[in-house]
Amino acid sequence: MKKYVAYGIGAALVDTEIKVQDADLAQMNVDKGMMTLVDQARQAELLAHLRGHLVKASHASGGSAGNSMIATALFGGPTFMSCKVAADEDGDIYLADLEAAGVDHCHNGERAVGTTGKCLVLITPDAERSMNTYLGISESLSIAELDADAIAASEYLYIEGYQVTSPSGLAAAVRAREIAEEAGVKTALSFSDPGMVEFFREGMASIVGNGLDLVFCNEAEALQWSDTDNLEVAIERLKRVASRFVITRGAQGAITFDGKEQVDIPPHRVQAVDTNGAGDMFAGAFLYAISRGEDFATAGRFASLAAGRIVANYGPRLPAADYRALRAEFFGE
């Protein structure tokens, strides 16, 4: 058994969630259901428009890989996170959240002057989340933040696809994959967002390299990557770049492929209020389950249950005790 179930690399962001109407998105020219990179001025403009709305999750640490690493750790699988935060209050919040969940990280000394990344998450009545992200200092995440020993001590390297938007972040993701391959560590990638696949395809391909052990994506990302509108075609094309994969399908459940068998995972029917963090929770729960030796079908069912609990609540994660309760509910322990 290695020290860590997974070593994550991704953007460190502090989330602010706000309930909005579709008309608000239209007035602000926000692309619904997508992650859009913005500068500080644009983020301030959006916040000014929304002043007076109910903030549901102010000052909650977020970021895709970070959410997944926290989930895996809270379920009981130790993790490590490479990220970059500034010497500011939001940076303190982010690292405190990692440490409270039991996630080790690369920030063991002084932090640079700057601004920790922030994500404005706009939630419409249909539970869809539209994200406007100012990366801040996360944009300069680089090879310097990698810990080769921690990667080698992990069962999986887990790369957040959002790294393709930053030249130094992309270089770090590619180098992390190379270190993992040299150390015999399994490699995993989350495509993260359809826009990442569509607009940064070359960068995503460089992370994929000659192939990965595991890919997490949703149906839209799978179709975009495979340049098709046919899911069966997309599944066959994913097999060219990943030994194993998971395709999440929202209310239709998920599809897992373990290298031999393809299994349809049924959804857990819930009243969705907020889809922010659902895919991150799915990946974190899935990694925890397979680290226990569970097969892909069992891991998929557990991950579906966990993701269902997330979308029924506001915010990217649950209270810490709920992870233990979910584990006990599903595995009987």
C-alpha positions as CSV (number, residue, x, y, z in Angstrom):
1,M,0.0,0.0,0.0
2,K,1.4,3.4,-1.0
3,K,1.3,6.5,1.2
4,Y,-1.2,8.3,-1.0
5,V,-4.2,7.1,-3.0
6,A,-3.9,10.0,-5.3
7,Y,-1.7,13.0,-6.0
8,G,-3.7,15.8,-7.5
9,I,-2.5,18.8,-9.5
10,G,-4.8,21.7,-10.2
11,A,-6.0,25.3,-9.6
12,A,-6.5,26.4,-6.0
13,L,-9.7,28.5,-6.0
14,V,-12.0,30.0,-3.4
15,D,-15.6,29.7,-4.5
16,T,-18.4,32.1,-4.0
17,E,-21.8,30.7,-5.0
18,I,-24.8,33.0,-5.9
19,K,-28.3,32.0,-6.9
20,V,-29.4,33.7,-10.1
21,Q,-32.0,33.5,-12.8
22,D,-31.4,32.7,-16.5
23,A,-32.2,36.3,-17.2
24,D,-29.3,37.4,-15.1
25,L,-26.9,35.2,-17.1
26,A,-28.3,36.8,-20.3
27,Q,-27.9,40.3,-19.0
28,M,-24.3,39.6,-17.9
29,N,-23.4,37.8,-21.1
30,V,-22.4,34.7,-19.1
31,D,-22.2,31.3,-20.9
32,K,-24.5,29.0,-19.1
33,G,-23.0,25.7,-17.8
34,M,-19.5,26.6,-18.8
35,M,-16.3,27.6,-17.1
36,T,-15.1,31.0,-18.4
37,L,-11.8,32.6,-17.5
38,V,-12.1,36.2,-16.5
39,D,-9.9,39.0,-15.1
40,Q,-10.4,40.7,-11.8
41,A,-12.2,43.6,-13.3
42,R,-14.8,41.3,-15.0
43,Q,-15.3,39.4,-11.8
44,A,-15.9,42.6,-9.9
45,E,-18.4,43.7,-12.6
46,L,-20.3,40.5,-12.2
47,L,-20.4,40.8,-8.4
48,A,-21.6,44.4,-8.7
49,H,-24.5,43.3,-10.9
50,L,-25.4,40.6,-8.4
51,R,-25.2,42.6,-5.2
52,G,-28.1,41.7,-3.0
53,H,-28.4,38.1,-4.1
54,L,-28.2,35.4,-1.6
55,V,-24.6,34.0,-1.4
56,K,-24.8,30.3,-0.6
57,A,-21.2,29.3,-0.2
58,S,-18.9,32.3,0.3
59,H,-15.3,31.5,1.1
60,A,-15.4,27.8,0.4
61,S,-12.3,26.3,-1.1
62,G,-12.9,24.9,-4.6
63,G,-11.0,24.0,-7.7
64,S,-11.7,20.7,-9.5
65,A,-8.7,18.5,-8.4
66,G,-8.7,20.0,-4.9
67,N,-12.4,19.1,-4.5
68,S,-11.6,15.5,-5.6
69,M,-8.6,15.1,-3.4
70,I,-10.5,16.4,-0.4
71,A,-13.3,13.9,-1.1
72,T,-11.0,11.0,-1.4
73,A,-9.3,12.0,1.8
74,L,-12.5,12.4,3.8
75,F,-13.7,9.0,2.7
76,G,-10.5,7.6,4.1
77,G,-7.9,7.6,1.3
78,P,-4.9,9.8,1.9
79,T,-4.1,12.3,-0.8
80,F,-1.6,15.0,-1.8
81,M,-2.3,18.3,-3.7
82,S,0.0,20.4,-5.8
83,C,-1.4,23.9,-6.2
84,K,-0.4,27.5,-5.7
85,V,-2.0,30.1,-3.4
86,A,-0.8,33.5,-2.4
87,A,0.1,35.0,1.0
88,D,-3.4,36.3,1.5
89,E,-6.6,35.5,3.5
90,D,-8.1,33.3,0.7
91,G,-4.8,31.4,0.5
92,D,-5.1,30.8,4.3
93,I,-8.6,29.5,3.8
94,Y,-7.7,27.2,1.0
95,L,-4.8,25.5,2.8
96,A,-6.7,25.3,6.0
97,D,-9.5,23.4,4.2
98,L,-6.9,21.0,2.7
99,E,-5.3,20.4,6.0
100,A,-8.7,19.9,7.8
101,A,-9.5,17.2,5.3
102,G,-6.1,15.5,5.8
103,V,-4.8,16.4,2.4
104,D,-1.0,17.0,2.3
105,H,0.2,19.8,0.0
106,C,3.3,21.4,-1.5
107,H,3.0,24.7,0.5
108,N,5.4,24.1,3.4
109,G,7.2,27.4,3.4
110,E,6.7,31.1,2.4
111,R,4.0,31.9,-0.1
112,A,4.4,34.5,-2.9
113,V,2.8,37.9,-2.9
114,G,-0.3,38.0,-5.1
115,T,-4.0,37.1,-5.2
116,T,-5.3,33.6,-4.6
117,G,-7.6,32.4,-7.4
118,K,-11.4,33.0,-7.1
119,C,-14.4,31.3,-8.8
120,L,-17.8,33.0,-9.0
121,V,-20.3,30.1,-9.3
122,L,-23.7,31.2,-10.6
123,I,-26.5,28.7,-9.8
124,T,-29.7,28.8,-11.8
125,P,-33.1,27.3,-10.7
126,D,-32.4,24.2,-12.9
127,A,-29.3,23.5,-10.6
128,E,-26.9,24.2,-13.5
129,R,-23.6,26.0,-12.5
130,S,-21.9,28.6,-14.6
131,M,-18.4,29.5,-13.5
132,N,-16.4,32.7,-14.0
133,T,-12.9,32.1,-12.8
134,Y,-10.1,34.5,-12.0
135,L,-7.0,32.2,-11.7
136,G,-4.9,34.8,-9.8
137,I,-1.6,33.2,-8.7
138,S,-2.9,29.7,-9.8
139,E,-2.1,30.8,-13.3
140,S,1.6,30.6,-12.4
141,L,1.4,27.0,-11.0
142,S,4.5,25.4,-12.4
143,I,6.9,22.5,-12.3
144,A,8.4,24.1,-9.2
145,E,5.2,23.1,-7.3
146,L,5.7,19.4,-8.1
147,D,6.9,16.9,-5.5
148,A,8.4,13.9,-7.3
149,D,8.7,11.9,-4.1
150,A,5.0,12.4,-3.3
151,I,4.0,11.4,-6.9
152,A,6.1,8.2,-6.6
153,A,4.4,7.5,-3.3
154,S,0.9,7.6,-4.8
155,E,-1.2,5.0,-6.5
156,Y,-2.6,7.5,-9.0
157,L,-1.6,10.9,-10.4
158,Y,-4.8,12.9,-10.9
159,I,-4.5,15.8,-13.4
160,E,-7.2,18.5,-13.7
161,G,-7.8,19.3,-17.3
162,Y,-8.1,23.0,-16.5
163,Q,-4.3,23.1,-16.5
164,V,-4.3,23.5,-20.2
165,T,-5.2,27.2,-19.9
166,S,-1.9,28.1,-18.4
167,P,1.5,27.5,-20.2
168,S,3.3,26.9,-16.9
169,G,0.4,24.8,-15.6
170,L,0.3,22.7,-18.7
171,A,4.1,22.1,-18.5
172,A,3.6,21.0,-14.9
173,A,0.8,18.6,-15.8
174,V,2.9,17.1,-18.6
175,R,6.0,16.8,-16.4
176,A,3.9,15.3,-13.6
177,R,2.6,12.6,-16.0
178,E,6.2,11.9,-17.1
179,I,7.4,11.5,-13.4
180,A,4.4,9.2,-12.7
181,E,5.2,7.0,-15.7
182,E,8.9,6.8,-14.8
183,A,7.8,5.8,-11.2
184,G,5.2,3.2,-12.4
185,V,2.4,5.3,-11.0
186,K,-1.0,5.1,-12.7
187,T,-2.1,8.3,-14.5
188,A,-5.6,9.8,-14.4
189,L,-7.0,12.9,-16.1
190,S,-10.3,14.8,-15.8
191,F,-11.2,16.6,-19.0
192,S,-12.9,19.1,-16.6
193,D,-15.0,21.1,-19.1
194,P,-16.2,20.9,-22.7
195,G,-14.5,24.2,-23.4
196,M,-11.2,22.9,-22.3
197,V,-11.5,20.0,-24.9
198,E,-12.8,22.3,-27.6
199,F,-10.4,25.3,-27.3
200,F,-7.3,23.7,-25.8
201,R,-7.3,20.4,-27.7
202,E,-3.5,20.5,-28.4
203,G,-2.7,21.1,-24.8
204,M,-5.1,18.3,-23.7
205,A,-3.4,16.0,-26.2
206,S,0.0,16.8,-24.7
207,I,-1.3,15.8,-21.2
208,V,-2.7,12.5,-22.7
209,G,0.7,11.8,-24.3
210,N,0.8,8.2,-25.4
211,G,-2.1,7.2,-23.3
212,L,-3.4,7.3,-19.8
213,D,-4.6,4.7,-17.3
214,L,-7.8,6.4,-16.4
215,V,-9.9,9.3,-17.8
216,F,-12.9,11.0,-16.2
217,C,-15.2,13.0,-18.4
218,N,-18.9,13.8,-18.8
219,E,-20.8,13.0,-22.0
220,A,-20.3,16.4,-23.6
221,E,-16.6,16.2,-23.1
222,A,-16.4,12.7,-24.4
223,L,-18.3,13.7,-27.6
224,Q,-16.1,16.8,-28.0
225,W,-12.9,14.9,-27.6
226,S,-14.0,12.3,-30.1
227,D,-15.4,14.8,-32.6
228,T,-18.7,13.0,-32.8
229,D,-22.3,13.3,-31.7
230,N,-22.6,9.5,-31.2
231,L,-21.8,8.3,-27.7
232,E,-20.9,4.7,-28.9
233,V,-18.4,6.2,-31.3
234,A,-17.0,8.4,-28.5
235,I,-16.6,5.3,-26.3
236,E,-14.6,3.5,-28.9
237,R,-12.4,6.5,-29.5
238,L,-11.7,7.0,-25.8
239,K,-10.3,3.5,-25.7
240,R,-7.5,4.7,-28.0
241,V,-6.2,7.1,-25.3
242,A,-7.2,5.5,-22.0
243,S,-7.0,2.0,-20.7
244,R,-10.0,2.6,-18.5
245,F,-12.5,5.5,-18.2
246,V,-15.7,6.8,-16.7
247,I,-18.3,8.9,-18.5
248,T,-20.7,10.7,-16.3
249,R,-24.2,11.5,-17.7
250,G,-26.0,13.5,-15.1
251,A,-29.5,12.3,-14.5
252,Q,-28.8,9.3,-16.8
253,G,-26.1,8.0,-14.5
254,A,-22.7,7.0,-15.8
255,I,-20.7,4.5,-17.9
256,T,-17.6,2.7,-16.6
257,F,-15.1,0.8,-18.7
258,D,-12.4,-1.2,-16.8
259,G,-10.4,-2.3,-19.8
260,K,-12.6,-5.3,-20.4
261,E,-16.2,-4.7,-19.4
262,Q,-18.5,-1.7,-20.0
263,V,-21.1,-1.1,-17.3
264,D,-24.0,1.3,-17.1
265,I,-24.3,2.9,-13.7
266,P,-27.8,4.0,-12.7
267,P,-28.3,7.5,-11.3
268,H,-29.4,8.3,-7.7
269,R,-32.7,10.2,-8.1
270,V,-32.5,13.4,-6.1
271,Q,-33.9,16.9,-6.2
272,A,-30.9,18.7,-7.7
273,V,-30.3,22.3,-6.5
274,D,-26.6,22.8,-7.4
275,T,-24.4,20.7,-9.7
276,N,-21.2,22.5,-8.7
277,G,-18.7,19.9,-7.6
278,A,-20.7,16.9,-8.7
279,G,-18.1,15.6,-11.1
280,D,-15.3,16.3,-8.7
281,M,-17.1,14.3,-6.0
282,F,-17.7,11.5,-8.4
283,A,-14.0,11.3,-9.2
284,G,-12.9,11.5,-5.6
285,A,-15.3,8.8,-4.5
286,F,-14.4,6.6,-7.4
287,L,-10.7,6.9,-6.7
288,Y,-11.4,6.0,-3.0
289,A,-13.4,3.0,-3.9
290,I,-11.0,1.5,-6.4
291,S,-8.2,2.1,-3.9
292,R,-10.1,-0.3,-1.6
293,G,-10.0,-3.0,-4.3
294,E,-13.6,-2.5,-5.5
295,D,-14.4,-3.2,-9.1
296,F,-15.4,-0.4,-11.5
297,A,-19.1,-1.2,-11.3
298,T,-19.1,-1.0,-7.5
299,A,-16.9,2.1,-7.5
300,G,-19.3,3.7,-10.0
301,R,-22.3,3.0,-7.9
302,F,-20.6,4.5,-4.8
303,A,-19.5,7.5,-6.8
304,S,-23.0,8.0,-8.2
305,L,-24.4,8.0,-4.7
306,A,-21.9,10.5,-3.5
307,A,-22.4,12.8,-6.5
308,G,-26.2,12.6,-5.9
309,R,-25.7,13.9,-2.4
310,I,-23.6,16.8,-3.6
311,V,-26.2,18.1,-6.2
312,A,-28.9,17.9,-3.5
313,N,-27.0,20.5,-1.5
314,Y,-25.4,23.9,-2.2
315,G,-21.6,24.1,-2.3
316,P,-18.8,21.8,-3.7
317,R,-18.7,19.4,-0.7
318,L,-20.5,18.0,2.3
319,P,-19.8,18.3,6.0
320,A,-16.9,16.0,7.0
321,A,-19.1,13.6,9.0
322,D,-21.3,13.0,5.9
323,Y,-18.4,11.3,4.1
324,R,-18.0,8.8,6.9
325,A,-21.8,8.3,6.9
326,L,-21.9,7.7,3.1
327,R,-19.1,5.2,3.4
328,A,-20.9,3.4,6.1
329,E,-24.2,3.5,4.3
330,F,-22.7,2.0,1.1
331,F,-20.0,-0.3,2.3
332,G,-21.6,-1.2,5.7
333,E,-18.7,-0.1,7.8
